[in-house]
Amino acid sequence: MVYLETCRSQAKVSVQLTVGSRVPIATTAIGRAYYLGLAETEREHLDAQLAERYGKQW
């Protein structure tokens, strides 16, 4: 996943990702939300790619 836009919080503790930051689909909340929002056929295709990359961990 690549962040295209971000909004800053006024909280003292927050995640400081910037536009262009890369985060893994398999291990982040935004990646998992993306995954669940995919159509079933797209999710199956992504499953194959993630299984190849992460092996038994996926």
DSSP file (Angstrom, degrees, kcal/mol; ACC not computed):
  #  RESIDUE AA STRUCTURE BP1 BP2  ACC     N-H-->O    O-->H-N    N-H-->O    O-->H-N    TCO  KAPPA ALPHA  PHI   PSI    X-CA   Y-CA   Z-CA
    1    1 A M              0   0    0      0, 0.0    22,-2.2     0, 0.0     2,-0.4   0.000 360.0 360.0 360.0 142.1    0.0    0.0    0.0
    2    2 A V  B     -A   22   0A   0     20,-0.2     2,-0.3    22,-0.0    20,-0.2  -0.992 360.0-124.5-123.7 127.1    1.2    3.5   -0.8
    3    3 A Y        +     0   0    0     18,-2.3    17,-2.7    -2,-0.4     3,-0.1  -0.541  27.2 178.0 -70.2 127.4   -0.3    6.5    1.1
    4    4 A L        +     0   0    0      1,-0.4     2,-0.3    -2,-0.3    -1,-0.2   0.679  69.8   9.5-100.1 -25.2   -1.7    9.1   -1.4
    5    5 A E        -     0   0    0     13,-0.1    -1,-0.4     2,-0.0     2,-0.3  -0.989  64.6-169.9-152.4 151.9   -3.0   11.5    1.2
    6    6 A T        -     0   0    0     -2,-0.3     2,-0.4    -3,-0.1    13,-0.1  -0.992  11.7-150.6-144.8 151.1   -2.7   12.0    4.9
    7    7 A C        -     0   0    0     -2,-0.3     2,-0.3     0, 0.0    -2,-0.0  -0.982  23.6-130.0-121.2 135.7   -4.4   14.1    7.6
    8    8 A R        -     0   0    0     -2,-0.4     2,-0.3     8,-0.0     8,-0.1  -0.643  13.8-142.8 -90.3 140.5   -2.5   15.0   10.8
    9    9 A S        -     0   0    0     -2,-0.3     5,-0.0     6,-0.2    -1,-0.0  -0.653  13.6-136.4 -94.4 154.4   -3.8   14.6   14.3
   10   10 A Q        +     0   0    0     -2,-0.3    -1,-0.1     3,-0.0     4,-0.1   0.466  68.8 120.3 -86.1  -2.1   -3.2   17.0   17.1
   11   11 A A        -     0   0    0      1,-0.1    -2,-0.1     2,-0.1     3,-0.1  -0.280  69.3-132.1 -62.8 147.5   -2.5   14.0   19.4
   12   12 A K  S    S+     0   0    0      1,-0.2     2,-0.5     0, 0.0    -1,-0.1   0.814  97.9  45.4 -71.1 -30.2    0.9   13.9   21.0
   13   13 A V  S    S+     0   0    0      2,-0.0     2,-0.3     0, 0.0    -1,-0.2  -0.963  78.7 131.3-117.5 117.4    1.3   10.3   20.0
   14   14 A S        -     0   0    0     -2,-0.5     2,-0.4    -3,-0.1    -6,-0.0  -0.975  60.9 -87.4-155.8 165.2    0.4    9.3   16.5
   15   15 A V        -     0   0    0     -2,-0.3     2,-0.7     1,-0.1    -6,-0.2  -0.647  35.4-152.4 -77.1 130.3    1.7    7.5   13.4
   16   16 A Q        +     0   0    0     -2,-0.4     2,-0.3    -8,-0.1    -1,-0.1  -0.543  32.7 153.2-108.6  66.7    3.7    9.8   11.3
   17   17 A L        -     0   0    0     -2,-0.7     2,-0.2     4,-0.1     3,-0.0  -0.714  26.2-155.3 -90.8 146.1    3.4    8.5    7.8
   18   18 A T    >   -     0   0    0     -2,-0.3     3,-2.5     1,-0.1   -15,-0.3  -0.720  36.3 -71.2-115.4 167.6    3.8   10.9    4.9
   19   19 A V  T 3  S+     0   0    0      1,-0.3   -15,-0.2    -2,-0.2     3,-0.1  -0.363 124.5  28.7 -56.2 131.3    2.5   10.8    1.3
   20   20 A G  T 3  S+     0   0    0    -17,-2.7    -1,-0.3     1,-0.4   -16,-0.1   0.261  85.6 141.4  96.2 -11.1    4.5    8.2   -0.5
   21   21 A S    <   -     0   0    0     -3,-2.5   -18,-2.3   -18,-0.1     2,-0.4  -0.372  43.4-141.0 -62.6 142.7    5.0    6.0    2.6
   22   22 A R  B     +A    2   0A   0    -20,-0.2   -20,-0.2    -3,-0.1    -1,-0.1  -0.906  22.3 176.8-110.1 135.2    4.8    2.3    1.9
   23   23 A V        -     0   0    0    -22,-2.2     2,-0.1    -2,-0.4     5,-0.1  -0.980  34.1-103.0-134.0 147.8    3.1   -0.1    4.3
   24   24 A P        -     0   0    0      0, 0.0     4,-0.5     0, 0.0     7,-0.4  -0.436  16.4-144.5 -72.7 142.2    2.5   -3.9    3.9
   25   25 A I  S >  S+     0   0    0      1,-0.2     3,-0.6     6,-0.2    10,-0.2   0.903  96.3  53.7 -66.7 -42.2   -0.9   -5.1    3.1
   26   26 A A  T 3  S+     0   0    0      1,-0.2    -1,-0.2     5,-0.1    24,-0.0   0.716 116.3  32.5 -71.4 -22.7   -0.7   -8.2    5.2
   27   27 A T  T 3  S+     0   0    0     -3,-0.2     2,-0.3     5,-0.0    -1,-0.2   0.262 101.9  76.7-125.4  13.5    0.3   -6.7    8.5
   28   28 A T  S <> S-     0   0    0     -3,-0.6     4,-2.5    -4,-0.5     5,-0.2  -0.913  74.0-125.3-125.3 154.5   -1.3   -3.3    8.7
   29   29 A A  H  > S+     0   0    0     -2,-0.3     4,-2.3     1,-0.2     5,-0.2   0.903 113.3  49.3 -61.8 -42.2   -4.9   -2.2    9.5
   30   30 A I  H  > S+     0   0    0      1,-0.2     4,-2.1     2,-0.2    -1,-0.2   0.879 111.3  50.5 -67.5 -35.5   -5.1   -0.1    6.3
   31   31 A G  H  > S+     0   0    0     -7,-0.4     4,-2.5     2,-0.2    -2,-0.2   0.908 111.4  47.3 -65.5 -42.6   -3.8   -3.1    4.3
   32   32 A R  H  X S+     0   0    0     -4,-2.5     4,-2.4     2,-0.2    -2,-0.2   0.867 110.3  52.5 -68.2 -36.0   -6.3   -5.4    5.8
   33   33 A A  H  X S+     0   0    0     -4,-2.3     4,-1.3     2,-0.2    -2,-0.2   0.917 110.5  48.3 -64.4 -42.5   -9.2   -3.0    5.2
   34   34 A Y  H  X S+     0   0    0     -4,-2.1     4,-0.6     2,-0.2     3,-0.5   0.941 110.5  51.9 -59.7 -48.4   -8.2   -2.8    1.6
   35   35 A Y  H >< S+     0   0    0     -4,-2.5     3,-1.1     1,-0.2    -2,-0.2   0.909 110.0  47.6 -55.8 -47.1   -8.0   -6.6    1.4
   36   36 A L  H 3< S+     0   0    0     -4,-2.4    -1,-0.2     1,-0.2    -2,-0.2   0.732 107.0  58.3 -70.4 -21.6  -11.5   -7.0    2.8
   37   37 A G  H 3< S+     0   0    0     -4,-1.3    -1,-0.2    -3,-0.5    -2,-0.2   0.564  86.6 102.0 -83.4  -8.8  -12.9   -4.3    0.4
   38   38 A L  S << S-     0   0    0     -3,-1.1     2,-0.1    -4,-0.6    -3,-0.0  -0.373  82.2-103.7 -73.7 152.6  -11.8   -6.2   -2.7
   39   39 A A     >  -     0   0    0      1,-0.1     4,-2.6    -2,-0.1     5,-0.2  -0.378  40.5-104.2 -65.6 156.2  -14.1   -8.3   -4.8
   40   40 A E  H  > S+     0   0    0      1,-0.2     4,-2.3     2,-0.2     5,-0.2   0.877 120.3  49.4 -55.7 -43.3  -13.8  -12.0   -4.2
   41   41 A T  H  > S+     0   0    0      1,-0.2     4,-1.8     2,-0.2    -1,-0.2   0.892 112.7  47.4 -66.3 -38.6  -11.9  -12.7   -7.5
   42   42 A E  H  > S+     0   0    0      2,-0.2     4,-2.4    -3,-0.2    -1,-0.2   0.889 111.1  52.1 -66.8 -38.8   -9.4   -9.8   -6.8
   43   43 A R  H  X S+     0   0    0     -4,-2.6     4,-2.7     2,-0.2    -2,-0.2   0.894 107.8  51.6 -64.7 -40.1   -9.0  -11.1   -3.2
   44   44 A E  H  X S+     0   0    0     -4,-2.3     4,-1.7    -5,-0.2    -1,-0.2   0.903 110.3  49.1 -62.7 -41.4   -8.2  -14.6   -4.5
   45   45 A H  H  X S+     0   0    0     -4,-1.8     4,-1.6     1,-0.2    -2,-0.2   0.924 113.2  46.4 -63.6 -44.6   -5.6  -13.2   -6.9
   46   46 A L  H  X S+     0   0    0     -4,-2.4     4,-2.9     1,-0.2     5,-0.3   0.872 106.4  59.9 -66.4 -36.9   -4.0  -11.2   -4.0
   47   47 A D  H  X S+     0   0    0     -4,-2.7     4,-2.8     1,-0.2     5,-0.2   0.921 104.4  50.2 -54.1 -45.8   -4.1  -14.3   -1.8
   48   48 A A  H  X S+     0   0    0     -4,-1.7     4,-1.9     1,-0.2    -1,-0.2   0.904 112.1  46.9 -62.2 -42.0   -1.9  -16.1   -4.2
   49   49 A Q  H  X S+     0   0    0     -4,-1.6     4,-1.9     2,-0.2    -2,-0.2   0.916 114.5  46.3 -66.4 -43.1    0.6  -13.2   -4.3
   50   50 A L  H  X S+     0   0    0     -4,-2.9     4,-3.2     2,-0.2     5,-0.3   0.879 110.8  52.4 -68.8 -37.2    0.7  -12.9   -0.6
   51   51 A A  H  X S+     0   0    0     -4,-2.8     4,-1.9    -5,-0.3    -1,-0.2   0.889 109.8  50.1 -64.6 -38.3    1.0  -16.6   -0.1
   52   52 A E  H  < S+     0   0    0     -4,-1.9    -2,-0.2    -5,-0.2    -1,-0.2   0.900 117.5  39.8 -64.7 -40.7    4.0  -16.6   -2.4
   53   53 A R  H  < S+     0   0    0     -4,-1.9    -2,-0.2     1,-0.1    -1,-0.2   0.903 129.0  27.2 -76.8 -42.3    5.6  -13.7   -0.6
   54   54 A Y  H >< S-     0   0    0     -4,-3.2     3,-1.5     1,-0.2    -3,-0.2   0.531  86.2-165.2-103.3  -8.2    4.9  -14.7    3.0
   55   55 A G  G >< S-     0   0    0     -4,-1.9     3,-1.6    -5,-0.3    -1,-0.2  -0.301  70.1  -4.9  61.5-138.2    4.6  -18.5    2.7
   56   56 A K  G 3  S+     0   0    0      1,-0.3    -1,-0.3     2,-0.2    -5,-0.1   0.708 125.7  71.9 -64.2 -21.0    3.0  -20.3    5.7
   57   57 A Q  G <         0   0    0     -3,-1.5    -1,-0.3     1,-0.3    -2,-0.2   0.798 360.0 360.0 -65.3 -27.2    2.8  -17.0    7.6
   58   58 A W    <         0   0    0     -3,-1.6    -1,-0.3    -7,-0.2    -2,-0.2   0.482 360.0 360.0 -81.6 360.0    0.1  -15.9    5.3
